[in-house]
Amino acid sequence: MEIDFQDLDPRLRYKILTSTVIPRPIALVTTRSADGVDNAAPFSFFNVFGENPPIIILGLQAREPGLPKDTTRNIRETSEFVVHLVDRALAEAMNDCAVNFPENISEFDSTKISRAKCQRVKVSRIAEAPIAFECRRTLILQLNETRDLAIGEILYMHAREGIIDPESMNLNLSKYNIVGRLFDDLYAPVLETFAHTRLDHSGWLEKFRS
């Protein structure tokens, strides 16, 4: 099967991309409006894109042309946001945060998430999240009337006790219980893993000589 994306309706592009590029990490993003209302919303067009500087990119979508969602508006106005990773225990609340609440209603007050204080930004973070990254906007790229890319620098990180070893900085995957987005209403936990040792060229040659 061959698919020419140039001839494809954007809704079908979305369907194909979100059902083939899986699993995708989920960013549960909190922001604060200029009026002081805390917002939380999930995004699965998201990842980290470097460590020096430590960069996060979010794919943001408008409700309709010219009408940005609360997260986009708040990042534009305040430059601050917090990205939380979602584990199994937080998944239901994450899904509830996707509800189209009125902009004067905070998801913190309507769902099973609670506020915790940040160190570098004024935005509230989600106390129940296993990982939270405090971020400051670097820039926003407006690709068209309905799609923006928000690029932010990670300033500070919060990790639930036991997930990261303080000496080695190694992750304890069994205590993380992270989930990823598949497509439609489907999500997936990390149940099994496998490893491949990365070889240098001499090691790769030795592998095939033996």
C-alpha positions as CSV (number, residue, x, y, z in Angstrom):
1,M,0.0,0.0,0.0
2,E,1.3,3.5,-0.9
3,I,-0.1,6.7,0.6
4,D,0.6,10.2,-0.7
5,F,0.2,12.5,2.3
6,Q,0.0,15.5,0.0
7,D,-3.3,14.2,-1.4
8,L,-4.7,13.1,2.0
9,D,-7.2,14.9,4.1
10,P,-5.7,16.1,7.5
11,R,-8.2,14.0,9.5
12,L,-7.0,10.8,7.7
13,R,-3.3,11.9,8.2
14,Y,-4.0,12.1,11.9
15,K,-5.7,8.7,12.0
16,I,-2.8,7.1,10.2
17,L,0.0,8.8,12.1
18,T,-1.6,8.2,15.6
19,S,-2.3,4.5,14.8
20,T,1.2,3.7,13.4
21,V,3.6,5.8,15.5
22,I,2.9,4.0,18.7
23,P,3.3,3.9,21.6
24,R,3.7,7.6,22.2
25,P,4.6,9.2,25.5
26,I,1.8,11.3,27.1
27,A,2.5,14.8,28.4
28,L,-0.1,15.9,31.0
29,V,0.6,19.6,30.9
30,T,-0.3,22.1,33.5
31,T,-0.4,25.9,32.9
32,R,-1.8,29.0,34.6
33,S,-3.8,31.6,32.8
34,A,-3.1,35.3,33.2
35,D,-6.1,35.4,35.4
36,G,-4.6,32.7,37.7
37,V,-6.7,29.7,36.7
38,D,-4.7,26.4,36.7
39,N,-5.3,24.2,33.7
40,A,-4.3,20.6,33.0
41,A,-4.5,18.9,29.6
42,P,-3.0,15.8,28.0
43,F,-1.0,15.7,24.7
44,S,0.5,12.7,22.9
45,F,2.4,14.7,20.2
46,F,5.3,15.2,22.6
47,N,8.9,14.2,23.3
48,V,12.3,15.4,24.6
49,F,14.6,16.5,21.9
50,G,18.0,17.1,23.5
51,E,19.9,17.5,26.8
52,N,22.1,20.5,26.3
53,P,19.9,22.5,26.6
54,P,17.2,20.1,27.9
55,I,14.4,20.6,25.4
56,I,10.8,19.5,25.3
57,I,8.5,19.9,22.3
58,L,4.7,19.8,22.5
59,G,2.4,19.5,19.5
60,L,-0.5,21.8,20.3
61,Q,-3.8,21.9,18.4
62,A,-6.4,24.7,18.3
63,R,-10.1,24.1,19.0
64,E,-10.8,25.6,15.6
65,P,-8.9,28.2,13.4
66,G,-8.2,31.3,15.5
67,L,-9.3,29.7,18.8
68,P,-6.3,28.2,20.6
69,K,-6.8,25.8,23.5
70,D,-6.2,26.9,27.0
71,T,-2.7,25.3,27.1
72,T,-1.5,27.2,24.0
73,R,-2.9,30.5,25.2
74,N,-1.4,30.2,28.6
75,I,2.0,29.3,27.3
76,R,1.9,32.2,25.0
77,E,0.9,34.6,27.8
78,T,3.0,33.4,30.7
79,S,5.8,31.3,29.0
80,E,5.6,28.7,31.9
81,F,4.3,25.1,31.9
82,V,4.9,21.8,33.6
83,V,5.0,18.5,31.8
84,H,4.0,15.4,33.7
85,L,4.5,11.8,32.7
86,V,1.5,9.5,33.2
87,D,1.6,6.2,35.0
88,R,-1.2,3.6,35.3
89,A,-2.6,5.2,38.5
90,L,-2.8,8.7,36.9
91,A,-4.3,7.5,33.6
92,E,-8.0,7.9,34.5
93,A,-7.4,11.5,35.8
94,M,-5.4,12.2,32.7
95,N,-8.3,11.2,30.5
96,D,-10.7,13.3,32.6
97,C,-8.4,16.3,32.0
98,A,-9.1,16.0,28.3
99,V,-12.7,17.1,29.0
100,N,-13.5,20.4,27.4
101,F,-14.1,22.3,30.7
102,P,-14.9,26.1,30.5
103,E,-11.7,28.1,30.6
104,N,-12.6,29.5,34.1
105,I,-12.9,26.0,35.6
106,S,-9.7,24.3,36.7
107,E,-9.1,20.6,36.1
108,F,-7.5,20.5,39.6
109,D,-10.9,21.3,41.1
110,S,-12.9,19.0,38.8
111,T,-10.7,15.8,38.6
112,K,-8.7,13.6,40.9
113,I,-5.5,15.6,40.8
114,S,-4.1,17.9,43.5
115,R,-1.8,20.9,43.4
116,A,1.8,20.9,44.4
117,K,4.2,23.8,44.4
118,C,6.9,24.2,41.8
119,Q,10.5,25.5,42.4
120,R,11.2,27.6,39.2
121,V,7.8,28.4,37.8
122,K,4.5,29.8,39.2
123,V,2.4,27.0,37.6
124,S,1.0,24.3,39.9
125,R,2.2,20.8,39.3
126,I,0.3,17.5,39.8
127,A,1.2,15.9,43.1
128,E,0.2,12.4,42.0
129,A,2.4,12.4,38.9
130,P,5.5,10.1,39.0
131,I,7.6,12.6,37.0
132,A,7.2,16.4,36.5
133,F,9.3,18.7,34.5
134,E,9.1,22.5,35.1
135,C,9.6,24.3,31.8
136,R,10.0,27.7,30.4
137,R,8.9,28.5,26.8
138,T,11.8,29.0,24.4
139,L,9.6,29.7,21.4
140,I,6.3,28.7,19.8
141,L,6.1,27.9,16.1
142,Q,2.7,28.5,14.5
143,L,2.6,26.0,11.6
144,N,-1.0,26.9,10.6
145,E,-4.3,28.1,12.0
146,T,-4.8,24.9,14.0
147,R,-1.3,23.6,14.8
148,D,1.5,25.0,17.0
149,L,4.8,23.6,18.3
150,A,5.8,24.8,21.7
151,I,9.5,24.4,22.5
152,G,10.5,24.7,26.1
153,E,13.6,24.3,28.3
154,I,13.4,22.0,31.3
155,L,14.4,24.0,34.4
156,Y,13.7,21.6,37.2
157,M,12.5,18.0,37.7
158,H,10.4,16.2,40.4
159,A,10.5,12.4,40.7
160,R,8.5,10.2,43.0
161,E,10.6,8.6,45.7
162,G,12.1,5.3,44.5
163,I,11.8,5.8,40.7
164,I,15.3,7.2,40.3
165,D,18.3,6.0,42.3
166,P,20.0,9.2,43.7
167,E,23.5,7.7,43.5
168,S,23.5,6.2,40.0
169,M,20.5,8.2,38.5
170,N,19.3,4.9,37.1
171,L,15.5,4.5,36.6
172,N,13.6,1.7,38.4
173,L,11.2,0.7,35.6
174,S,9.2,-1.6,37.9
175,K,8.2,1.3,40.1
176,Y,7.5,3.7,37.2
177,N,4.4,1.9,35.6
178,I,4.4,4.3,32.7
179,V,1.7,4.2,30.1
180,G,1.8,5.3,26.5
181,R,-0.9,6.4,24.0
182,L,-1.9,4.1,21.2
183,F,-4.9,5.3,19.2
184,D,-8.6,6.0,19.7
185,D,-9.3,5.1,23.3
186,L,-6.4,2.7,23.7
187,Y,-3.4,3.0,26.0
188,A,-0.5,0.6,26.8
189,P,1.7,-0.1,29.8
190,V,5.3,-1.2,29.6
191,L,4.9,-4.9,30.4
192,E,7.9,-6.5,28.8
193,T,11.3,-5.2,27.8
194,F,14.3,-6.6,25.8
195,A,17.9,-5.3,25.4
196,H,20.4,-5.0,22.6
197,T,23.9,-3.9,23.5
198,R,25.1,-1.0,21.3
199,L,28.4,-2.0,19.6
200,D,31.2,0.1,18.3
201,H,32.6,-0.8,14.8
202,S,35.3,-3.1,16.2
203,G,32.8,-4.9,18.3
204,W,30.4,-5.3,15.4
205,L,33.2,-6.8,13.3
206,E,34.1,-9.2,16.1
207,K,30.4,-10.3,16.4
208,F,30.4,-11.4,12.8
209,R,33.8,-13.1,12.9
210,S,32.8,-15.3,15.7
